Amino acid sequence: MAEETTKATGPIRMTAINRMMESIRYKAQILARTNKLDSGIMDSGIVGFAIGLALVMIFILVPALLLGGI
């Protein structure tokens, strides 16, 4: 009788542990993906800012200079 109890609780405990592990694995994958995205954005942030600043200067200053506003 005691053997049946230990056998019955074994798979149930493993199922609960497997569910927890799947949850932890899923959350770890989301965290890793978010970190990669943040790293990519931070890496290209300075270059993007410089390109945006250059475009603004071209679109604002060049027409102003051509029209004699400055």
PQR file of N, CA, C, O and H, with PARSE charges and radii, in Angstrom:
ATOM      1  N   MET A   1       0.822  -1.185   0.000 -0.4000 1.5000
ATOM      2  CA  MET A   1       0.000   0.000   0.000 -0.0000 2.0000
ATOM      3  C   MET A   1       0.871   1.257   0.000  0.5500 1.7000
ATOM      4  O   MET A   1       0.563   2.235  -0.681 -0.5500 1.4000
ATOM      5  N   ALA A   2       1.939   1.222   0.754 -0.4000 1.5000
ATOM      6  CA  ALA A   2       2.818   2.384   0.810 -0.0000 2.0000
ATOM      7  C   ALA A   2       3.514   2.611  -0.525  0.5500 1.7000
ATOM      8  O   ALA A   2       3.792   3.751  -0.898 -0.5500 1.4000
ATOM      9  H   ALA A   2       2.189   0.428   1.308  0.4000 1.0000
ATOM     10  N   GLU A   3       3.796   1.528  -1.245 -0.4000 1.5000
ATOM     11  CA  GLU A   3       4.457   1.650  -2.543 -0.0000 2.0000
ATOM     12  C   GLU A   3       3.556   2.343  -3.546  0.5500 1.7000
ATOM     13  O   GLU A   3       4.036   3.114  -4.377 -0.5500 1.4000
ATOM     14  H   GLU A   3       3.570   0.603  -0.942  0.4000 1.0000
ATOM     15  N   GLU A   4       2.261   2.083  -3.483 -0.4000 1.5000
ATOM     16  CA  GLU A   4       1.327   2.717  -4.406 -0.0000 2.0000
ATOM     17  C   GLU A   4       1.280   4.232  -4.175  0.5500 1.7000
ATOM     18  O   GLU A   4       1.178   5.008  -5.125 -0.5500 1.4000
ATOM     19  H   GLU A   4       1.871   1.456  -2.808  0.4000 1.0000
ATOM     20  N   THR A   5       1.355   4.639  -2.916 -0.4000 1.5000
ATOM     21  CA  THR A   5       1.306   6.062  -2.598 -0.0000 2.0000
ATOM     22  C   THR A   5       2.529   6.786  -3.146  0.5500 1.7000
ATOM     23  O   THR A   5       2.405   7.875  -3.708 -0.5500 1.4000
ATOM     24  H   THR A   5       1.438   4.008  -2.145  0.4000 1.0000
ATOM     25  N   THR A   6       3.701   6.195  -2.990 -0.4000 1.5000
ATOM     26  CA  THR A   6       4.905   6.857  -3.481 -0.0000 2.0000
ATOM     27  C   THR A   6       4.936   6.897  -5.005  0.5500 1.7000
ATOM     28  O   THR A   6       5.412   7.869  -5.591 -0.5500 1.4000
ATOM     29  H   THR A   6       3.801   5.311  -2.534  0.4000 1.0000
ATOM     30  N   LYS A   7       4.436   5.852  -5.642 -0.4000 1.5000
ATOM     31  CA  LYS A   7       4.396   5.841  -7.101 -0.0000 2.0000
ATOM     32  C   LYS A   7       3.399   6.867  -7.628  0.5500 1.7000
ATOM     33  O   LYS A   7       3.643   7.503  -8.654 -0.5500 1.4000
ATOM     34  H   LYS A   7       4.049   5.062  -5.166  0.4000 1.0000
ATOM     35  N   ALA A   8       2.287   7.028  -6.938 -0.4000 1.5000
ATOM     36  CA  ALA A   8       1.253   7.954  -7.398 -0.0000 2.0000
ATOM     37  C   ALA A   8       1.709   9.406  -7.231  0.5500 1.7000
ATOM     38  O   ALA A   8       1.364  10.256  -8.052 -0.5500 1.4000
ATOM     39  H   ALA A   8       2.088   6.511  -6.105  0.4000 1.0000
ATOM     40  N   THR A   9       2.474   9.698  -6.186 -0.4000 1.5000
ATOM     41  CA  THR A   9       2.887  11.080  -5.985 -0.0000 2.0000
ATOM     42  C   THR A   9       4.092  11.450  -6.833  0.5500 1.7000
ATOM     43  O   THR A   9       4.317  12.632  -7.092 -0.5500 1.4000
ATOM     44  H   THR A   9       2.755   9.007  -5.519  0.4000 1.0000
ATOM     45  N   GLY A  10       4.863  10.477  -7.266 -0.4000 1.5000
ATOM     46  CA  GLY A  10       6.052  10.750  -8.072 -0.0000 2.0000
ATOM     47  C   GLY A  10       5.734  11.477  -9.366  0.5500 1.7000
ATOM     48  O   GLY A  10       6.263  12.565  -9.593 -0.5500 1.4000
ATOM     49  H   GLY A  10       4.680   9.517  -7.055  0.4000 1.0000
ATOM     50  N   PRO A  11       4.897  10.922 -10.217 -0.5600 1.5000
ATOM     51  CA  PRO A  11       4.586  11.588 -11.482  0.2800 2.0000
ATOM     52  C   PRO A  11       3.872  12.931 -11.288  0.5500 1.7000
ATOM     53  O   PRO A  11       4.068  13.857 -12.076 -0.5500 1.4000
ATOM     54  N   ILE A  12       3.057  13.036 -10.255 -0.4000 1.5000
ATOM     55  CA  ILE A  12       2.356  14.299 -10.010 -0.0000 2.0000
ATOM     56  C   ILE A  12       3.368  15.378  -9.651  0.5500 1.7000
ATOM     57  O   ILE A  12       3.277  16.505 -10.137 -0.5500 1.4000
ATOM     58  H   ILE A  12       2.898  12.284  -9.615  0.4000 1.0000
ATOM     59  N   ARG A  13       4.322  15.038  -8.810 -0.4000 1.5000
ATOM     60  CA  ARG A  13       5.354  16.012  -8.444 -0.0000 2.0000
ATOM     61  C   ARG A  13       6.202  16.370  -9.651  0.5500 1.7000
ATOM     62  O   ARG A  13       6.556  17.535  -9.833 -0.5500 1.4000
ATOM     63  H   ARG A  13       4.396  14.122  -8.415  0.4000 1.0000
ATOM     64  N   MET A  14       6.532  15.392 -10.478 -0.4000 1.5000
ATOM     65  CA  MET A  14       7.335  15.664 -11.667 -0.0000 2.0000
ATOM     66  C   MET A  14       6.562  16.535 -12.647  0.5500 1.7000
ATOM     67  O   MET A  14       7.141  17.401 -13.305 -0.5500 1.4000
ATOM     68  H   MET A  14       6.244  14.445 -10.330  0.4000 1.0000
ATOM     69  N   THR A  15       5.267  16.310 -12.744 -0.4000 1.5000
ATOM     70  CA  THR A  15       4.446  17.138 -13.625 -0.0000 2.0000
ATOM     71  C   THR A  15       4.458  18.580 -13.150  0.5500 1.7000
ATOM     72  O   THR A  15       4.588  19.497 -13.961 -0.5500 1.4000
ATOM     73  H   THR A  15       4.797  15.607 -12.210  0.4000 1.0000
ATOM     74  N   ALA A  16       4.326  18.790 -11.859 -0.4000 1.5000
ATOM     75  CA  ALA A  16       4.353  20.147 -11.319 -0.0000 2.0000
ATOM     76  C   ALA A  16       5.721  20.788 -11.547  0.5500 1.7000
ATOM     77  O   ALA A  16       5.808  21.964 -11.900 -0.5500 1.4000
ATOM     78  H   ALA A  16       4.221  18.045 -11.200  0.4000 1.0000
ATOM     79  N   ILE A  17       6.774  20.023 -11.346 -0.4000 1.5000
ATOM     80  CA  ILE A  17       8.131  20.545 -11.558 -0.0000 2.0000
ATOM     81  C   ILE A  17       8.342  20.868 -13.032  0.5500 1.7000
ATOM     82  O   ILE A  17       8.928  21.898 -13.366 -0.5500 1.4000
ATOM     83  H   ILE A  17       6.704  19.068 -11.059  0.4000 1.0000
ATOM     84  N   ASN A  18       7.864  19.985 -13.919 -0.4000 1.5000
ATOM     85  CA  ASN A  18       7.998  20.242 -15.353 -0.0000 2.0000
ATOM     86  C   ASN A  18       7.243  21.488 -15.774  0.5500 1.7000
ATOM     87  O   ASN A  18       7.730  22.253 -16.607 -0.5500 1.4000
ATOM     88  H   ASN A  18       7.388  19.148 -13.648  0.4000 1.0000
ATOM     89  N   ARG A  19       6.059  21.705 -15.212 -0.4000 1.5000
ATOM     90  CA  ARG A  19       5.292  22.921 -15.524 -0.0000 2.0000
ATOM     91  C   ARG A  19       6.038  24.162 -15.055  0.5500 1.7000
ATOM     92  O   ARG A  19       6.102  25.164 -15.767 -0.5500 1.4000
ATOM     93  H   ARG A  19       5.664  21.084 -14.536  0.4000 1.0000
ATOM     94  N   MET A  20       6.602  24.090 -13.855 -0.4000 1.5000
ATOM     95  CA  MET A  20       7.370  25.234 -13.352 -0.0000 2.0000
ATOM     96  C   MET A  20       8.590  25.499 -14.215  0.5500 1.7000
ATOM     97  O   MET A  20       8.918  26.652 -14.494 -0.5500 1.4000
ATOM     98  H   MET A  20       6.550  23.276 -13.276  0.4000 1.0000
ATOM     99  N   MET A  21       9.263  24.440 -14.638 -0.4000 1.5000
ATOM    100  CA  MET A  21      10.447  24.587 -15.481 -0.0000 2.0000
ATOM    101  C   MET A  21      10.082  25.194 -16.833  0.5500 1.7000
ATOM    102  O   MET A  21      10.819  26.032 -17.353 -0.5500 1.4000
ATOM    103  H   MET A  21       8.997  23.503 -14.411  0.4000 1.0000
ATOM    104  N   GLU A  22       8.948  24.777 -17.410 -0.4000 1.5000
ATOM    105  CA  GLU A  22       8.504  25.355 -18.675 -0.0000 2.0000
ATOM    106  C   GLU A  22       8.206  26.844 -18.508  0.5500 1.7000
ATOM    107  O   GLU A  22       8.529  27.649 -19.382 -0.5500 1.4000
ATOM    108  H   GLU A  22       8.349  24.096 -16.987  0.4000 1.0000
ATOM    109  N   SER A  23       7.589  27.205 -17.384 -0.4000 1.5000
ATOM    110  CA  SER A  23       7.287  28.601 -17.115 -0.0000 2.0000
ATOM    111  C   SER A  23       8.570  29.411 -16.960  0.5500 1.7000
ATOM    112  O   SER A  23       8.682  30.510 -17.502 -0.5500 1.4000
ATOM    113  H   SER A  23       7.327  26.551 -16.675  0.4000 1.0000
ATOM    114  N   ILE A  24       9.524  28.876 -16.232 -0.4000 1.5000
ATOM    115  CA  ILE A  24      10.800  29.557 -16.033 -0.0000 2.0000
ATOM    116  C   ILE A  24      11.540  29.687 -17.359  0.5500 1.7000
ATOM    117  O   ILE A  24      12.103  30.742 -17.651 -0.5500 1.4000
ATOM    118  H   ILE A  24       9.433  27.983 -15.792  0.4000 1.0000
ATOM    119  N   ARG A  25      11.544  28.636 -18.157 -0.4000 1.5000
ATOM    120  CA  ARG A  25      12.224  28.651 -19.456 -0.0000 2.0000
ATOM    121  C   ARG A  25      11.587  29.701 -20.376  0.5500 1.7000
ATOM    122  O   ARG A  25      12.293  30.441 -21.061 -0.5500 1.4000
ATOM    123  H   ARG A  25      11.086  27.779 -17.920  0.4000 1.0000
ATOM    124  N   TYR A  26      10.254  29.759 -20.387 -0.4000 1.5000
ATOM    125  CA  TYR A  26       9.540  30.736 -21.216 -0.0000 2.0000
ATOM    126  C   TYR A  26       9.889  32.165 -20.798  0.5500 1.7000
ATOM    127  O   TYR A  26      10.157  33.018 -21.644 -0.5500 1.4000
ATOM    128  H   TYR A  26       9.680  29.158 -19.831  0.4000 1.0000
ATOM    129  N   LYS A  27       9.884  32.417 -19.497 -0.4000 1.5000
ATOM    130  CA  LYS A  27      10.209  33.754 -19.004 -0.0000 2.0000
ATOM    131  C   LYS A  27      11.659  34.118 -19.291  0.5500 1.7000
ATOM    132  O   LYS A  27      11.963  35.272 -19.593 -0.5500 1.4000
ATOM    133  H   LYS A  27       9.666  31.724 -18.809  0.4000 1.0000
ATOM    134  N   ALA A  28      12.547  33.149 -19.198 -0.4000 1.5000
ATOM    135  CA  ALA A  28      13.956  33.403 -19.504 -0.0000 2.0000
ATOM    136  C   ALA A  28      14.144  33.738 -20.978  0.5500 1.7000
ATOM    137  O   ALA A  28      14.959  34.595 -21.318 -0.5500 1.4000
ATOM    138  H   ALA A  28      12.301  32.212 -18.952  0.4000 1.0000
ATOM    139  N   GLN A  29      13.401  33.074 -21.854 -0.4000 1.5000
ATOM    140  CA  GLN A  29      13.487  33.374 -23.279 -0.0000 2.0000
ATOM    141  C   GLN A  29      12.970  34.771 -23.580  0.5500 1.7000
ATOM    142  O   GLN A  29      13.555  35.479 -24.399 -0.5500 1.4000
ATOM    143  H   GLN A  29      12.739  32.377 -21.578  0.4000 1.0000
ATOM    144  N   ILE A  30      11.892  35.179 -22.938 -0.4000 1.5000
ATOM    145  CA  ILE A  30      11.364  36.528 -23.134 -0.0000 2.0000
ATOM    146  C   ILE A  30      12.366  37.561 -22.628  0.5500 1.7000
ATOM    147  O   ILE A  30      12.585  38.584 -23.277 -0.5500 1.4000
ATOM    148  H   ILE A  30      11.416  34.604 -22.272  0.4000 1.0000
ATOM    149  N   LEU A  31      12.967  37.300 -21.484 -0.4000 1.5000
ATOM    150  CA  LEU A  31      13.957  38.218 -20.925 -0.0000 2.0000
ATOM    151  C   LEU A  31      15.169  38.340 -21.840  0.5500 1.7000
ATOM    152  O   LEU A  31      15.670  39.442 -22.062 -0.5500 1.4000
ATOM    153  H   LEU A  31      12.789  36.469 -20.957  0.4000 1.0000
ATOM    154  N   ALA A  32      15.645  37.217 -22.371 -0.4000 1.5000
ATOM    155  CA  ALA A  32      16.799  37.243 -23.275 -0.0000 2.0000
ATOM    156  C   ALA A  32      16.462  38.003 -24.551  0.5500 1.7000
ATOM    157  O   ALA A  32      17.281  38.779 -25.045 -0.5500 1.4000
ATOM    158  H   ALA A  32      15.239  36.322 -22.191  0.4000 1.0000
ATOM    159  N   ARG A  33      15.274  37.789 -25.082 -0.4000 1.5000
ATOM    160  CA  ARG A  33      14.850  38.489 -26.302 -0.0000 2.0000
ATOM    161  C   ARG A  33      14.754  39.991 -26.057  0.5500 1.7000
ATOM    162  O   ARG A  33      15.162  40.788 -26.903 -0.5500 1.4000
ATOM    163  H   ARG A  33      14.609  37.159 -24.680  0.4000 1.0000
ATOM    164  N   THR A  34      14.221  40.374 -24.915 -0.4000 1.5000
ATOM    165  CA  THR A  34      14.106  41.792 -24.580 -0.0000 2.0000
ATOM    166  C   THR A  34      15.481  42.432 -24.427  0.5500 1.7000
ATOM    167  O   THR A  34      15.698  43.552 -24.889 -0.5500 1.4000
ATOM    168  H   THR A  34      13.889  39.727 -24.228  0.4000 1.0000
ATOM    169  N   ASN A  35      16.406  41.731 -23.784 -0.4000 1.5000
ATOM    170  CA  ASN A  35      17.764  42.256 -23.633 -0.0000 2.0000
ATOM    171  C   ASN A  35      18.448  42.429 -24.977  0.5500 1.7000
ATOM    172  O   ASN A  35      19.147  43.419 -25.190 -0.5500 1.4000
ATOM    173  H   ASN A  35      16.229  40.821 -23.408  0.4000 1.0000
ATOM    174  N   LYS A  36      18.257  41.480 -25.891 -0.4000 1.5000
ATOM    175  CA  LYS A  36      18.844  41.601 -27.227 -0.0000 2.0000
ATOM    176  C   LYS A  36      18.263  42.794 -27.966  0.5500 1.7000
ATOM    177  O   LYS A  36      18.994  43.523 -28.638 -0.5500 1.4000
ATOM    178  H   LYS A  36      17.689  40.676 -25.718  0.4000 1.0000
ATOM    179  N   LEU A  37      16.960  43.003 -27.852 -0.4000 1.5000
ATOM    180  CA  LEU A  37      16.318  44.140 -28.509 -0.0000 2.0000
ATOM    181  C   LEU A  37      16.827  45.449 -27.930  0.5500 1.7000
ATOM    182  O   LEU A  37      17.140  46.374 -28.679 -0.5500 1.4000
ATOM    183  H   LEU A  37      16.367  42.411 -27.307  0.4000 1.0000
ATOM    184  N   ASP A  38      16.914  45.541 -26.617 -0.4000 1.5000
ATOM    185  CA  ASP A  38      17.427  46.750 -25.979 -0.0000 2.0000
ATOM    186  C   ASP A  38      18.869  47.024 -26.383  0.5500 1.7000
ATOM    187  O   ASP A  38      19.242  48.174 -26.612 -0.5500 1.4000
ATOM    188  H   ASP A  38      16.659  44.789 -26.009  0.4000 1.0000
ATOM    189  N   SER A  39      19.678  45.982 -26.470 -0.4000 1.5000
ATOM    190  CA  SER A  39      21.072  46.154 -26.876 -0.0000 2.0000
ATOM    191  C   SER A  39      21.160  46.652 -28.306  0.5500 1.7000
ATOM    192  O   SER A  39      21.988  47.510 -28.610 -0.5500 1.4000
ATOM    193  H   SER A  39      19.375  45.047 -26.284  0.4000 1.0000
ATOM    194  N   GLY A  40      20.326  46.131 -29.182 -0.4000 1.5000
ATOM    195  CA  GLY A  40      20.310  46.581 -30.570 -0.0000 2.0000
ATOM    196  C   GLY A  40      19.889  48.021 -30.700  0.5500 1.7000
ATOM    197  O   GLY A  40      20.454  48.768 -31.498 -0.5500 1.4000
ATOM    198  H   GLY A  40      19.654  45.434 -28.935  0.4000 1.0000
ATOM    199  N   ILE A  41      18.901  48.418 -29.923 -0.4000 1.5000
ATOM    200  CA  ILE A  41      18.437  49.806 -29.966 -0.0000 2.0000
ATOM    201  C   ILE A  41      19.501  50.736 -29.409  0.5500 1.7000
ATOM    202  O   ILE A  41      19.758  51.793 -29.985 -0.5500 1.4000
ATOM    203  H   ILE A  41      18.442  47.811 -29.274  0.4000 1.0000
ATOM    204  N   MET A  42      20.119  50.365 -28.307 -0.4000 1.5000
ATOM    205  CA  MET A  42      21.152  51.209 -27.714 -0.0000 2.0000
ATOM    206  C   MET A  42      22.379  51.311 -28.612  0.5500 1.7000
ATOM    207  O   MET A  42      23.031  52.354 -28.657 -0.5500 1.4000
ATOM    208  H   MET A  42      19.910  49.507 -27.839  0.4000 1.0000
ATOM    209  N   ASP A  43      22.693  50.246 -29.317 -0.4000 1.5000
ATOM    210  CA  ASP A  43      23.854  50.234 -30.196 -0.0000 2.0000
ATOM    211  C   ASP A  43      23.646  51.166 -31.383  0.5500 1.7000
ATOM    212  O   ASP A  43      24.573  51.866 -31.791 -0.5500 1.4000
ATOM    213  H   ASP A  43      22.163  49.399 -29.280  0.4000 1.0000
ATOM    214  N   SER A  44      22.445  51.183 -31.937 -0.4000 1.5000
ATOM    215  CA  SER A  44      22.189  52.017 -33.111 -0.0000 2.0000
ATOM    216  C   SER A  44      21.595  53.369 -32.732  0.5500 1.7000
ATOM    217  O   SER A  44      21.298  54.169 -33.619 -0.5500 1.4000
ATOM    218  H   SER A  44      21.692  50.615 -31.605  0.4000 1.0000
ATOM    219  N   GLY A  45      21.418  53.644 -31.473 -0.4000 1.5000
ATOM    220  CA  GLY A  45      20.798  54.897 -31.048 -0.0000 2.0000
ATOM    221  C   GLY A  45      21.621  56.119 -31.396  0.5500 1.7000
ATOM    222  O   GLY A  45      21.069  57.117 -31.860 -0.5500 1.4000
ATOM    223  H   GLY A  45      21.659  52.994 -30.752  0.4000 1.0000
ATOM    224  N   ILE A  46      22.918  56.069 -31.188 -0.4000 1.5000
ATOM    225  CA  ILE A  46      23.781  57.217 -31.467 -0.0000 2.0000
ATOM    226  C   ILE A  46      23.860  57.469 -32.966  0.5500 1.7000
ATOM    227  O   ILE A  46      23.801  58.617 -33.406 -0.5500 1.4000
ATOM    228  H   ILE A  46      23.367  55.259 -30.812  0.4000 1.0000
ATOM    229  N   VAL A  47      23.990  56.415 -33.745 -0.4000 1.5000
ATOM    230  CA  VAL A  47      24.045  56.553 -35.199 -0.0000 2.0000
ATOM    231  C   VAL A  47      22.724  57.108 -35.718  0.5500 1.7000
ATOM    232  O   VAL A  47      22.717  57.997 -36.570 -0.5500 1.4000
ATOM    233  H   VAL A  47      24.037  55.482 -33.387  0.4000 1.0000
ATOM    234  N   GLY A  48      21.615  56.594 -35.215 -0.4000 1.5000
ATOM    235  CA  GLY A  48      20.296  57.092 -35.619 -0.0000 2.0000
ATOM    236  C   GLY A  48      20.102  58.548 -35.251  0.5500 1.7000
ATOM    237  O   GLY A  48      19.534  59.315 -36.027 -0.5500 1.4000
ATOM    238  H   GLY A  48      21.621  55.872 -34.523  0.4000 1.0000
ATOM    239  N   PHE A  49      20.563  58.931 -34.087 -0.4000 1.5000
ATOM    240  CA  PHE A  49      20.460  60.326 -33.669 -0.0000 2.0000
ATOM    241  C   PHE A  49      21.279  61.222 -34.588  0.5500 1.7000
ATOM    242  O   PHE A  49      20.817  62.293 -34.982 -0.5500 1.4000
ATOM    243  H   PHE A  49      21.025  58.308 -33.456  0.4000 1.0000
ATOM    244  N   ALA A  50      22.488  60.796 -34.932 -0.4000 1.5000
ATOM    245  CA  ALA A  50      23.354  61.596 -35.805 -0.0000 2.0000
ATOM    246  C   ALA A  50      22.738  61.744 -37.198  0.5500 1.7000
ATOM    247  O   ALA A  50      22.761  62.831 -37.776 -0.5500 1.4000
ATOM    248  H   ALA A  50      22.864  59.926 -34.612  0.4000 1.0000
ATOM    249  N   ILE A  51      22.193  60.661 -37.731 -0.4000 1.5000
ATOM    250  CA  ILE A  51      21.554  60.733 -39.050 -0.0000 2.0000
ATOM    251  C   ILE A  51      20.330  61.639 -38.998  0.5500 1.7000
ATOM    252  O   ILE A  51      20.114  62.446 -39.903 -0.5500 1.4000
ATOM    253  H   ILE A  51      22.174  59.778 -37.261  0.4000 1.0000
ATOM    254  N   GLY A  52      19.539  61.512 -37.957 -0.4000 1.5000
ATOM    255  CA  GLY A  52      18.363  62.374 -37.807 -0.0000 2.0000
ATOM    256  C   GLY A  52      18.734  63.836 -37.680  0.5500 1.7000
ATOM    257  O   GLY A  52      18.076  64.694 -38.269 -0.5500 1.4000
ATOM    258  H   GLY A  52      19.715  60.857 -37.223  0.4000 1.0000
ATOM    259  N   LEU A  53      19.770  64.133 -36.926 -0.4000 1.5000
ATOM    260  CA  LEU A  53      20.224  65.514 -36.778 -0.0000 2.0000
ATOM    261  C   LEU A  53      20.707  66.075 -38.107  0.5500 1.7000
ATOM    262  O   LEU A  53      20.415  67.222 -38.443 -0.5500 1.4000
ATOM    263  H   LEU A  53      20.304  63.436 -36.448  0.4000 1.0000
ATOM    264  N   ALA A  54      21.445  65.271 -38.863 -0.4000 1.5000
ATOM    265  CA  ALA A  54      21.933  65.714 -40.174 -0.0000 2.0000
ATOM    266  C   ALA A  54      20.767  65.976 -41.125  0.5500 1.7000
ATOM    267  O   ALA A  54      20.780  66.963 -41.861 -0.5500 1.4000
ATOM    268  H   ALA A  54      21.682  64.339 -38.590  0.4000 1.0000
ATOM    269  N   LEU A  55      19.767  65.110 -41.114 -0.4000 1.5000
ATOM    270  CA  LEU A  55      18.601  65.321 -41.980 -0.0000 2.0000
ATOM    271  C   LEU A  55      17.832  66.584 -41.606  0.5500 1.7000
ATOM    272  O   LEU A  55      17.379  67.326 -42.477 -0.5500 1.4000
ATOM    273  H   LEU A  55      19.757  64.309 -40.516  0.4000 1.0000
ATOM    274  N   VAL A  56      17.692  66.818 -40.322 -0.4000 1.5000
ATOM    275  CA  VAL A  56      17.008  68.039 -39.884 -0.0000 2.0000
ATOM    276  C   VAL A  56      17.778  69.270 -40.339  0.5500 1.7000
ATOM    277  O   VAL A  56      17.182  70.237 -40.813 -0.5500 1.4000
ATOM    278  H   VAL A  56      18.061  66.216 -39.614  0.4000 1.0000
ATOM    279  N   MET A  57      19.084  69.239 -40.199 -0.4000 1.5000
ATOM    280  CA  MET A  57      19.884  70.376 -40.646 -0.0000 2.0000
ATOM    281  C   MET A  57      19.726  70.605 -42.145  0.5500 1.7000
ATOM    282  O   MET A  57      19.630  71.744 -42.601 -0.5500 1.4000
ATOM    283  H   MET A  57      19.568  68.454 -39.814  0.4000 1.0000
ATOM    284  N   ILE A  58      19.698  69.513 -42.907 -0.4000 1.5000
ATOM    285  CA  ILE A  58      19.538  69.647 -44.361 -0.0000 2.0000
ATOM    286  C   ILE A  58      18.158  70.188 -44.701  0.5500 1.7000
ATOM    287  O   ILE A  58      18.041  71.101 -45.519 -0.5500 1.4000
ATOM    288  H   ILE A  58      19.775  68.587 -42.537  0.4000 1.0000
ATOM    289  N   PHE A  59      17.119  69.647 -44.093 -0.4000 1.5000
ATOM    290  CA  PHE A  59      15.754  70.039 -44.439 -0.0000 2.0000
ATOM    291  C   PHE A  59      15.374  71.423 -43.913  0.5500 1.7000
ATOM    292  O   PHE A  59      14.476  72.057 -44.468 -0.5500 1.4000
ATOM    293  H   PHE A  59      17.214  68.905 -43.429  0.4000 1.0000
ATOM    294  N   ILE A  60      16.021  71.899 -42.875 -0.4000 1.5000
ATOM    295  CA  ILE A  60      15.684  73.210 -42.307 -0.0000 2.0000
ATOM    296  C   ILE A  60      16.663  74.286 -42.776  0.5500 1.7000
ATOM    297  O   ILE A  60      16.240  75.337 -43.258 -0.5500 1.4000
ATOM    298  H   ILE A  60      16.750  71.384 -42.424  0.4000 1.0000
ATOM    299  N   LEU A  61      17.934  74.040 -42.643 -0.4000 1.5000
ATOM    300  CA  LEU A  61      18.916  75.072 -42.943 -0.0000 2.0000
ATOM    301  C   LEU A  61      19.106  75.330 -44.434  0.5500 1.7000
ATOM    302  O   LEU A  61      19.242  76.486 -44.835 -0.5500 1.4000
ATOM    303  H   LEU A  61      18.278  73.186 -42.252  0.4000 1.0000
ATOM    304  N   VAL A  62      19.119  74.310 -45.251 -0.4000 1.5000
ATOM    305  CA  VAL A  62      19.338  74.506 -46.689 -0.0000 2.0000
ATOM    306  C   VAL A  62      18.228  75.340 -47.312  0.5500 1.7000
ATOM    307  O   VAL A  62      18.547  76.289 -48.029 -0.5500 1.4000
ATOM    308  H   VAL A  62      19.008  73.372 -44.925  0.4000 1.0000
ATOM    309  N   PRO A  63      16.958  75.059 -47.092 -0.5600 1.5000
ATOM    310  CA  PRO A  63      15.923  75.935 -47.662  0.2800 2.0000
ATOM    311  C   PRO A  63      15.986  77.362 -47.079  0.5500 1.7000
ATOM    312  O   PRO A  63      15.743  78.340 -47.787 -0.5500 1.4000
ATOM    313  N   ALA A  64      16.313  77.462 -45.784 -0.4000 1.5000
ATOM    314  CA  ALA A  64      16.402  78.798 -45.192 -0.0000 2.0000
ATOM    315  C   ALA A  64      17.539  79.593 -45.820  0.5500 1.7000
ATOM    316  O   ALA A  64      17.390  80.792 -46.057 -0.5500 1.4000
ATOM    317  H   ALA A  64      16.510  76.667 -45.210  0.4000 1.0000
ATOM    318  N   LEU A  65      18.665  78.954 -46.093 -0.4000 1.5000
ATOM    319  CA  LEU A  65      19.771  79.628 -46.737 -0.0000 2.0000
ATOM    320  C   LEU A  65      19.450  80.003 -48.181  0.5500 1.7000
ATOM    321  O   LEU A  65      19.827  81.081 -48.642 -0.5500 1.4000
ATOM    322  H   LEU A  65      18.786  77.980 -45.900  0.4000 1.0000
ATOM    323  N   LEU A  66      18.758  79.121 -48.894 -0.4000 1.5000
ATOM    324  CA  LEU A  66      18.410  79.394 -50.278 -0.0000 2.0000
ATOM    325  C   LEU A  66      17.385  80.511 -50.409  0.5500 1.7000
ATOM    326  O   LEU A  66      17.406  81.267 -51.381 -0.5500 1.4000
ATOM    327  H   LEU A  66      18.452  78.245 -48.520  0.4000 1.0000
ATOM    328  N   LEU A  67      16.493  80.615 -49.439 -0.4000 1.5000
ATOM    329  CA  LEU A  67      15.474  81.674 -49.480 -0.0000 2.0000
ATOM    330  C   LEU A  67      15.957  82.964 -48.857  0.5500 1.7000
ATOM    331  O   LEU A  67      15.255  83.973 -48.914 -0.5500 1.4000
ATOM    332  H   LEU A  67      16.477  80.002 -48.649  0.4000 1.0000
ATOM    333  N   GLY A  68      17.121  82.957 -48.273 -0.4000 1.5000
ATOM    334  CA  GLY A  68      17.673  84.166 -47.685 -0.0000 2.0000
ATOM    335  C   GLY A  68      17.127  84.480 -46.312  0.5500 1.7000
ATOM    336  O   GLY A  68      17.162  85.632 -45.880 -0.5500 1.4000
ATOM    337  H   GLY A  68      17.691  82.137 -48.227  0.4000 1.0000
ATOM    338  N   GLY A  69      16.632  83.495 -45.631 -0.4000 1.5000
ATOM    339  CA  GLY A  69      16.062  83.713 -44.308 -0.0000 2.0000
ATOM    340  C   GLY A  69      17.123  83.855 -43.227  0.5500 1.7000
ATOM    341  O   GLY A  69      16.861  84.421 -42.165 -0.5500 1.4000
ATOM    342  H   GLY A  69      16.603  82.559 -45.981  0.4000 1.0000
ATOM    343  N   ILE A  70      18.294  83.353 -43.489 -0.4000 1.5000
ATOM    344  CA  ILE A  70      19.350  83.426 -42.471 -0.0000 2.0000
ATOM    345  C   ILE A  70      20.458  84.309 -42.975  0.5500 1.7000
ATOM    346  O   ILE A  70      21.452  84.512 -42.278 -0.5500 1.4000
ATOM    347  H   ILE A  70      18.507  82.893 -44.351  0.4000 1.0000
TER
END
